[in-house]
Amino acid sequence: MSAASWDEIFQGIWSNKLWKPFVILLLCWGLFLALKFGLKRLEAAISRKEVLREEESILRLKTFLHVLKWLGSIFIVCFGLYELLENFGIDVAPLLAGAGIVGLAFGFGGQYLIRDLINGIFILLEGQFRVNDVVKIGELGGLVESMNLRVTQLRDLEGRVIYIPNGEIKTVINFTKGHSQALLDVGIAYKEKVDDVMRVMKEIAQEMRQDPYFGKLILEDMEMLGVDAFMDSAVIIKCRMKTLPIKQWEVAREYRRRLKNRFDELGIEIPFPHRKIYWGAGPKMASSVSGDKS
């Protein structure tokens, strides 16, 4: 069969409107799979499994890939709808004009979508947070699992997924940008010598810096801030350690464990609240007091 015959057969099949929708849907499905697996392979290629914390540029690139996947999915859906409508002889131009009128009618609701998109663009360009950052947005906090121009997805310590529209984001606290600080408040009894306790605390911090694992997480020597407060039953000593991003909680937990064991060895008391209860004057005490007065 000649090439001209194959062209005629293909044109005849394509001219049949019953086949076109299946071909369009199959094409869109293929484009979506190519987009999904292509970006997934690219993200796997740039990931660094052997490092404790990936570089800022890699995290930002991963964030752009999440946004690109979202934009690509929207483009594929719009392309498929356009081709399907054209296939059935529906003129798209009047529909777009009608959509514009409907958009004006519901402009009050549409402005929230526009606000989300604009705020999402600024968050992305300014690098306020990225995928795998730990942030607090308003009263909600967690690990940034995914984000696009419209919404940011967090997952908290309990595993709950939180969706926050980007237009609602006013203030962001990023715990993992550049570096982090393990801030510690240590309470000791009033009878303990503060200088001796601070010396012990510094020794433990130095031991952690020499540890094969934790030494990689801690970037600088402990900064001893000194006596921070006098509480009802404790003297509060404040200190902090500069760590890799997102590693401050791991370092703080290990430091507290070692500090408790060392305090137990040295007999340094970590106080707890004490209460003195006064029961008032009993009958015998009251009578003895009255007899003394007489």
ABEGO torsion letter per residue (X at the ends): XBAAAAAAAAAAAAABAAAAAAAAAAAAAAAAAAAAAAAAAAAAAABBAABABBBAAAAAAAAAAAAAAAAAAAAAAAAAAAAAAAAAGBBAAAAAAAAAAAAAAAAAAAAAAAAAAAAAAAAAAAGABBBGBBBBBEABBEBBABBBAABBBBBBAAGBBBBBBAAABABBBBAABGBBBBBBBBBBBAABBAAAAAAAAAAAAAAAAABAAAAAABABBBBBAEBABBBAABBBBBBBBBBBBGAAAAAAAAAAAAAAAAAAAAGBBBBBBBBBBBAEBBAAAAAAAAAAAX
